[in-house]
Amino acid sequence: MKGSTTWRLLRYTTIALLILSFFLTVEKLVSLYFSIVSLHSYLGIHEILEDYIHHEFTRKCCIVGIQLICLKIVLLSFNI
């Protein structure tokens, strides 16, 4: 992803998290909240890994691991 795209996605997810934090009483909104938290976390950790891990294979393995963890969080939040 381009840097500007990632920056925008991080900003949009932050705004969505702020808005959804006021409506955490509805069960589906809680699931959506955790999905957006997972996306926001993935984007931030991905940027850190791209910047600080220079060995390509190690970086790819870490990114796949983070993707799997974030996917598991989303699936658990929707009880899938």
N, C-alpha and C positions, 0 to 999 in steps of 0.2 A: 504494500500500500504506500501511496505517496504520503509524505509527512503532513501536508495540509489536510488530506483526507482523514488521517488518524486524529489530527488535532481537532477537526470539526466533530468527528464521532465522539471523542472524549467530552467535548463541550455539550453536545446534544444529550449524551447519556447522563451527564451531571445534572442538566436541567430536568430531564425526565425523572431522575431519582429525587430531586427536590420536590417536584410536584407530587409524585406518588407517595412520598413519605407522609403526606397529610391524609392519605386515604388508605391506610393500611388495615382497615377493619374488614374489607371485603376480601374473601379468600382468593379470588382470581387476581385481584390487584396485588396481593402479596406474592403470588407466583410470578406475575409480571415484574414486580420489583426485584425479586431474586434473579430473574433472567437478565434484567438490565444491569444489576450489580455484577453479575458474572461477565457480561460483555465488557463493561467498563474495566473490570479487573484484568480481563484478558488483554485488552488494548494497552493498558499501562504496563503490564508485565512483558508483553511482546516488545514494546519499545525499549524497555530496559535490557532485555536479552539481545536485541539487535545492536544496541550500543556497546555492551560490555562483554559479550561472549564472542570471541573472534574466530574460534574454531568452528567451521561450518557444520560438521556432523553433530557436535555437542549442542550447538544452538538449535538445530532442527529437532533433535531429540527432546530438548527442553520445551520447545514450542509445541510439539505434539503432546507432550505430557500435560502442559497447561491447558491445551484445547480439550483433552479428555476430562480433566478435572472440572473445567467450566461446563462442559456438556453434562457431566454427571450432576452438577448442582442444578442445572436447568431441568433435567429429567426428574430429579427428586422434588423440585419445587412444584411440578405439575403432577406428582404422584404417578409417573409413567414407569 
